[in-house]
């Protein structure tokens, strides 16, 4: 692992790092905020998965999480959304290829050789974080935005007991039932929709996966709400499964980081309550 840059902020250290990933076969960049802490202390970890077109930099620069994480004593980790570079296949659209890994392990050529974001986030990067940072991997939470909200929900549902807290901003709740998801899952996984189910939060819940609790914020002025995000499907799935879910429609808010940053402190506090219990 190499350090790209570090800066002091809110009584902690914001760093950007890179390493050669065995899963993606490419260099991968991520950011980590570490609050000041007592020598030898281990801090809980909050993962943030970003949305389409984003890198680690979007939330790092615009997410406004550092003050809340410093107060709560939480390490904040922001990975990239896909492998990148000249050897990595890409697509002309913003919603597939580089910047749009959808947190899946691709099985279709030519994507399968590099697009392994599920394994990268679920296995490889956590091992690196545990090795190099004061992280208590027994106290992990996960959140994300849009495509990253999809990633956060599905990773938590597939790994029961791993995450003490789960939240999302404007998540794609059912990729099997929206144009973004259909394009991504068909391209990365192929046409057999049975293989898509493990990457769809609503079908994972339908198939028996559960969360201890859930917090979701969604802007009601989000132009992607009705065609792509379909928050109501998650409301129905959680209610039917008996999952305690606080799903808030925020009046006047859109899909941007103006929205995310407005409610980031709420989410950090919600995670802190569960991670520090």
The 8 nearest C-alpha neighbors of each residue, nearest first, counted from 0:
[[1, 18, 17, 16, 2, 19, 127, 131],
 [2, 0, 17, 16, 18, 3, 15, 4],
 [1, 3, 16, 4, 15, 17, 0, 14],
 [4, 2, 16, 15, 1, 17, 5, 14],
 [5, 3, 15, 14, 2, 6, 16, 13],
 [4, 6, 14, 13, 15, 12, 7, 3],
 [7, 5, 13, 12, 8, 14, 4, 11],
 [8, 6, 12, 11, 13, 10, 5, 9],
 [7, 9, 11, 10, 12, 6, 13, 65],
 [10, 8, 66, 11, 65, 69, 7, 34],
 [11, 9, 8, 35, 34, 69, 7, 12],
 [10, 12, 34, 35, 8, 33, 9, 7],
 [11, 13, 7, 33, 32, 6, 8, 14],
 [14, 12, 32, 6, 5, 31, 7, 33],
 [13, 15, 5, 31, 30, 4, 32, 12],
 [14, 16, 30, 4, 3, 29, 2, 5],
 [15, 17, 2, 3, 29, 28, 1, 30],
 [18, 16, 28, 1, 27, 0, 29, 2],
 [17, 19, 0, 26, 27, 20, 1, 28],
 [18, 20, 26, 25, 27, 21, 24, 17],
 [21, 19, 22, 24, 23, 25, 26, 18],
 [20, 22, 24, 23, 19, 25, 123, 119],
 [21, 23, 20, 24, 119, 115, 118, 113],
 [24, 22, 113, 25, 20, 115, 21, 114],
 [23, 25, 21, 20, 22, 113, 19, 26],
 [26, 24, 23, 20, 19, 27, 82, 83],
 [25, 27, 19, 18, 20, 17, 28, 24],
 [28, 26, 17, 18, 19, 25, 20, 82],
 [27, 29, 17, 16, 79, 18, 78, 26],
 [30, 28, 78, 16, 55, 77, 15, 79],
 [29, 31, 15, 77, 14, 76, 16, 55],
 [32, 30, 76, 14, 75, 13, 33, 77],
 [31, 33, 13, 75, 74, 12, 14, 34],
 [32, 34, 74, 12, 11, 31, 35, 13],
 [35, 33, 11, 69, 72, 36, 10, 12],
 [34, 36, 11, 10, 33, 37, 69, 12],
 [37, 35, 34, 38, 40, 72, 42, 39],
 [36, 38, 40, 39, 35, 41, 34, 42],
 [39, 37, 40, 36, 41, 35, 133, 42],
 [38, 40, 37, 41, 133, 36, 42, 134],
 [41, 39, 37, 38, 42, 36, 133, 134],
 [40, 42, 133, 135, 134, 39, 43, 36],
 [41, 43, 134, 135, 73, 133, 74, 72],
 [44, 42, 138, 135, 73, 139, 134, 74],
 [43, 45, 74, 139, 73, 75, 134, 140],
 [46, 44, 140, 75, 141, 139, 74, 76],
 [47, 45, 141, 76, 75, 142, 140, 77],
 [46, 48, 143, 142, 77, 141, 76, 49],
 [49, 47, 143, 147, 77, 142, 144, 78],
 [50, 48, 147, 144, 143, 53, 80, 47],
 [49, 51, 146, 147, 145, 144, 53, 52],
 [50, 52, 99, 53, 98, 146, 94, 49],
 [53, 51, 98, 99, 93, 50, 54, 94],
 [54, 52, 51, 50, 98, 49, 57, 80],
 [53, 55, 79, 56, 80, 57, 52, 98],
 [56, 54, 79, 78, 77, 29, 57, 30],
 [55, 57, 59, 54, 58, 60, 53, 30],
 [58, 56, 59, 60, 55, 61, 54, 53],
 [57, 59, 62, 61, 60, 56, 55, 49],
 [60, 58, 56, 57, 61, 62, 55, 30],
 [59, 61, 58, 57, 56, 62, 63, 55],
 [62, 60, 58, 63, 57, 59, 256, 260],
 [61, 63, 58, 260, 64, 59, 60, 256],
 [64, 62, 260, 61, 65, 263, 66, 60],
 [65, 63, 62, 67, 66, 263, 68, 264],
 [64, 66, 68, 67, 69, 63, 9, 32],
 [67, 65, 69, 9, 68, 64, 70, 63],
 [66, 68, 70, 65, 69, 64, 264, 71],
 [69, 67, 73, 65, 71, 70, 66, 72],
 [70, 68, 34, 72, 66, 67, 71, 65],
 [71, 69, 67, 68, 72, 66, 73, 34],
 [70, 72, 68, 69, 73, 271, 67, 268],
 [71, 73, 69, 68, 70, 34, 42, 74],
 [72, 74, 68, 43, 71, 44, 42, 75],
 [73, 75, 44, 33, 32, 45, 43, 42],
 [74, 76, 45, 32, 31, 44, 46, 73],
 [77, 75, 31, 46, 30, 47, 45, 78],
 [76, 78, 47, 30, 55, 29, 46, 48],
 [79, 77, 29, 55, 30, 76, 48, 80],
 [78, 80, 54, 55, 81, 29, 28, 77],
 [81, 79, 98, 100, 54, 99, 49, 53],
 [82, 80, 100, 98, 97, 79, 99, 83],
 [81, 83, 23, 25, 114, 97, 113, 27],
 [84, 82, 87, 97, 81, 25, 85, 26],
 [83, 85, 87, 86, 82, 25, 26, 88],
 [84, 86, 87, 83, 88, 89, 25, 82],
 [87, 85, 84, 88, 83, 25, 113, 89],
 [86, 88, 84, 85, 83, 89, 113, 82],
 [89, 87, 86, 110, 109, 96, 90, 97],
 [88, 90, 96, 97, 87, 91, 95, 110],
 [89, 91, 96, 92, 95, 88, 97, 93],
 [90, 92, 93, 89, 95, 96, 94, 97],
 [93, 91, 94, 90, 95, 96, 89, 97],
 [92, 94, 95, 52, 91, 51, 99, 98],
 [93, 95, 92, 99, 51, 179, 96, 52],
 [96, 94, 99, 93, 92, 90, 183, 97],
 [97, 95, 89, 90, 99, 98, 100, 88],
 [96, 98, 99, 89, 81, 83, 82, 100],
 [97, 99, 52, 81, 80, 51, 53, 100],
 [98, 100, 95, 51, 96, 97, 101, 94],
 [99, 101, 81, 102, 80, 98, 96, 116],
 [102, 100, 99, 103, 146, 150, 183, 80],
 [103, 101, 116, 117, 100, 150, 104, 80],
 [104, 102, 117, 116, 101, 105, 115, 100],
 [103, 105, 115, 117, 116, 114, 106, 118],
 [106, 104, 187, 111, 188, 114, 107, 103],
 [105, 107, 111, 188, 187, 104, 108, 110],
 [108, 106, 187, 111, 188, 110, 105, 109],
 [109, 107, 110, 111, 106, 112, 187, 105],
 [108, 110, 111, 107, 112, 88, 113, 106],
 [109, 111, 108, 114, 112, 107, 105, 113],
 [112, 110, 105, 106, 107, 108, 114, 113],
 [111, 113, 110, 114, 109, 23, 108, 115],
 [114, 112, 23, 111, 115, 24, 110, 82],
 [115, 113, 110, 111, 105, 116, 104, 23],
 [116, 114, 104, 117, 23, 118, 113, 22],
 [115, 117, 102, 119, 103, 118, 114, 104],
 [118, 116, 103, 102, 104, 120, 119, 115],
 [119, 117, 121, 122, 116, 120, 115, 123],
 [118, 120, 116, 123, 117, 122, 121, 124],
 [121, 119, 117, 118, 124, 122, 116, 123],
 [120, 122, 118, 119, 117, 123, 125, 124],
 [123, 121, 118, 119, 125, 120, 124, 126],
 [122, 124, 119, 126, 125, 120, 127, 121],
 [123, 125, 127, 126, 120, 119, 122, 128],
 [126, 124, 128, 127, 123, 122, 129, 121],
 [127, 125, 129, 124, 123, 128, 130, 122],
 [126, 128, 124, 130, 125, 129, 131, 123],
 [127, 129, 125, 130, 131, 126, 132, 124],
 [130, 128, 126, 127, 134, 131, 132, 125],
 [131, 129, 127, 128, 132, 126, 133, 134],
 [130, 132, 128, 129, 127, 133, 134, 0],
 [131, 133, 134, 128, 129, 130, 33, 127],
 [134, 132, 41, 42, 40, 135, 131, 129],
 [135, 133, 42, 41, 132, 129, 136, 43],
 [134, 136, 41, 43, 42, 137, 138, 133],
 [137, 135, 138, 134, 139, 129, 43, 44],
 [136, 138, 135, 139, 161, 43, 162, 163],
 [139, 137, 43, 136, 274, 135, 44, 163],
 [138, 140, 44, 162, 43, 136, 45, 163],
 [141, 139, 164, 45, 162, 163, 165, 46],
 [140, 142, 46, 165, 45, 151, 47, 164],
 [143, 141, 166, 167, 47, 151, 165, 46],
 [144, 142, 148, 48, 147, 47, 167, 49],
 [143, 145, 148, 147, 168, 49, 50, 170],
 [144, 146, 170, 148, 169, 50, 147, 171],
 [147, 145, 50, 149, 148, 171, 51, 144],
 [148, 146, 48, 143, 49, 144, 150, 50],
 [147, 149, 143, 170, 144, 145, 167, 151],
 [150, 148, 146, 171, 147, 152, 170, 151],
 [149, 151, 147, 148, 153, 152, 102, 154],
 [150, 152, 148, 154, 142, 149, 153, 143],
 [153, 151, 149, 155, 150, 154, 200, 156],
 [152, 154, 156, 200, 150, 155, 151, 198],
 [155, 153, 157, 151, 156, 152, 150, 158],
 [154, 156, 158, 152, 153, 157, 151, 162],
 [155, 157, 153, 154, 208, 158, 209, 159],
 [158, 156, 154, 155, 153, 159, 208, 197],
 [159, 157, 155, 156, 161, 154, 160, 162],
 [160, 158, 161, 156, 157, 155, 162, 210],
 [159, 161, 162, 158, 163, 155, 210, 211],
 [160, 162, 159, 158, 163, 139, 155, 137],
 [163, 161, 140, 139, 164, 160, 155, 141],
 [162, 164, 140, 139, 274, 273, 138, 161],
 [163, 165, 140, 162, 270, 273, 141, 166],
 [166, 164, 141, 213, 140, 142, 214, 162],
 [165, 167, 214, 142, 213, 215, 141, 164],
 [166, 168, 215, 148, 142, 143, 170, 144],
 [167, 169, 144, 216, 170, 215, 217, 143],
 [170, 168, 217, 145, 144, 216, 167, 148],
 [171, 169, 145, 148, 149, 172, 168, 144],
 [172, 170, 228, 149, 145, 173, 146, 174],
 [171, 173, 170, 200, 149, 228, 233, 230],
 [172, 174, 199, 175, 176, 201, 171, 200],
 [175, 180, 173, 176, 177, 199, 181, 171],
 [176, 174, 173, 181, 180, 177, 199, 195],
 [175, 177, 174, 173, 181, 180, 178, 227],
 [176, 178, 227, 180, 174, 179, 181, 175],
 [177, 179, 181, 180, 182, 227, 176, 226],
 [180, 178, 182, 177, 181, 183, 94, 227],
 [179, 181, 174, 183, 182, 177, 178, 175],
 [180, 182, 178, 184, 183, 175, 179, 185],
 [183, 181, 180, 185, 179, 184, 186, 178],
 [184, 182, 180, 186, 181, 185, 187, 95],
 [183, 185, 187, 188, 181, 186, 182, 180],
 [186, 184, 189, 190, 188, 182, 183, 187],
 [187, 185, 183, 184, 189, 188, 182, 107],
 [186, 188, 105, 184, 107, 185, 183, 106],
 [189, 187, 106, 184, 185, 105, 107, 186],
 [190, 188, 185, 186, 191, 187, 107, 184],
 [189, 191, 185, 192, 188, 186, 184, 194],
 [192, 190, 193, 189, 194, 195, 188, 185],
 [191, 193, 195, 194, 190, 196, 189, 175],
 [192, 194, 195, 191, 196, 197, 190, 188],
 [195, 193, 192, 196, 191, 197, 188, 198],
 [194, 196, 192, 193, 198, 197, 184, 199],
 [197, 195, 198, 199, 194, 193, 202, 203],
 [196, 198, 195, 199, 203, 194, 153, 202],
 [199, 197, 196, 195, 153, 200, 103, 174],
 [198, 200, 173, 196, 202, 201, 197, 174],
 [201, 199, 203, 153, 202, 172, 173, 152],
 [200, 202, 204, 203, 199, 173, 236, 233],
 [201, 203, 205, 204, 199, 200, 196, 206],
 [204, 202, 206, 200, 205, 208, 201, 197],
 [203, 205, 208, 207, 201, 202, 206, 209],
 [204, 206, 202, 203, 207, 201, 236, 208],
 [207, 205, 203, 204, 202, 208, 201, 196],
 [206, 208, 204, 205, 203, 209, 240, 202],
 [209, 207, 204, 203, 156, 206, 157, 210],
 [208, 210, 156, 204, 207, 211, 242, 159],
 [211, 209, 212, 156, 242, 213, 208, 155],
 [210, 212, 242, 209, 243, 213, 164, 163],
 [213, 211, 243, 210, 244, 242, 165, 164],
 [212, 214, 244, 165, 166, 245, 243, 215],
 [213, 215, 166, 245, 246, 244, 167, 165],
 [216, 214, 246, 167, 166, 168, 247, 245],
 [215, 217, 247, 168, 246, 248, 169, 167],
 [218, 216, 169, 248, 249, 168, 247, 219],
 [217, 219, 252, 249, 253, 221, 220, 248],
 [218, 220, 250, 221, 249, 248, 251, 252],
 [221, 219, 253, 251, 252, 218, 222, 250],
 [220, 222, 253, 254, 218, 224, 223, 219],
 [221, 223, 224, 220, 253, 254, 225, 219],
 [224, 222, 227, 221, 226, 225, 228, 254],
 [225, 223, 228, 221, 222, 229, 227, 226],
 [224, 226, 229, 223, 227, 228, 222, 230],
 [227, 225, 223, 224, 228, 177, 229, 178],
 [226, 228, 177, 223, 224, 225, 229, 178],
 [227, 229, 171, 224, 230, 172, 170, 223],
 [230, 228, 225, 231, 224, 232, 227, 172],
 [231, 229, 232, 233, 228, 172, 234, 224],
 [230, 232, 234, 233, 229, 235, 236, 228],
 [233, 231, 235, 230, 234, 229, 236, 201],
 [234, 232, 236, 235, 231, 230, 237, 172],
 [233, 235, 231, 237, 232, 236, 238, 230],
 [236, 234, 238, 232, 233, 237, 239, 231],
 [235, 237, 233, 239, 238, 234, 201, 232],
 [238, 236, 242, 240, 234, 239, 235, 241],
 [237, 239, 241, 235, 240, 236, 234, 242],
 [238, 240, 236, 237, 241, 235, 242, 234],
 [241, 239, 237, 238, 242, 236, 204, 205],
 [240, 242, 238, 239, 237, 243, 236, 244],
 [241, 243, 237, 240, 244, 212, 238, 210],
 [244, 242, 212, 241, 213, 245, 211, 237],
 [245, 243, 213, 212, 242, 246, 214, 237],
 [244, 246, 214, 213, 215, 247, 243, 212],
 [247, 245, 215, 214, 244, 216, 248, 234],
 [248, 246, 216, 249, 215, 217, 245, 214],
 [247, 249, 217, 218, 219, 216, 250, 246],
 [248, 250, 218, 219, 217, 252, 247, 251],
 [251, 249, 219, 252, 218, 248, 220, 217],
 [250, 252, 220, 219, 218, 249, 253, 221],
 [253, 251, 218, 220, 250, 258, 249, 219],
 [252, 254, 221, 220, 218, 255, 258, 251],
 [255, 253, 221, 258, 218, 169, 252, 256],
 [256, 254, 257, 258, 253, 259, 252, 221],
 [255, 257, 259, 258, 260, 61, 62, 254],
 [256, 258, 255, 260, 259, 261, 253, 254],
 [257, 259, 256, 261, 255, 260, 252, 253],
 [260, 258, 256, 261, 262, 257, 263, 62],
 [259, 261, 62, 263, 257, 262, 63, 258],
 [262, 260, 258, 259, 263, 257, 264, 256],
 [261, 263, 265, 260, 264, 259, 266, 258],
 [264, 262, 260, 266, 265, 259, 261, 64],
 [263, 265, 267, 266, 262, 67, 268, 64],
 [266, 264, 268, 262, 263, 267, 269, 261],
 [265, 267, 269, 263, 268, 264, 270, 262],
 [266, 268, 264, 270, 269, 265, 271, 263],
 [269, 267, 271, 265, 266, 270, 264, 272],
 [270, 268, 266, 272, 267, 271, 265, 273],
 [269, 271, 267, 273, 268, 272, 164, 274],
 [272, 270, 268, 274, 273, 269, 275, 267],
 [271, 273, 269, 270, 275, 274, 276, 268],
 [272, 274, 276, 271, 270, 275, 164, 163],
 [275, 273, 271, 138, 276, 272, 270, 43],
 [274, 276, 271, 273, 272, 43, 138, 71],
 [275, 273, 274, 272, 271, 138, 163, 270]]
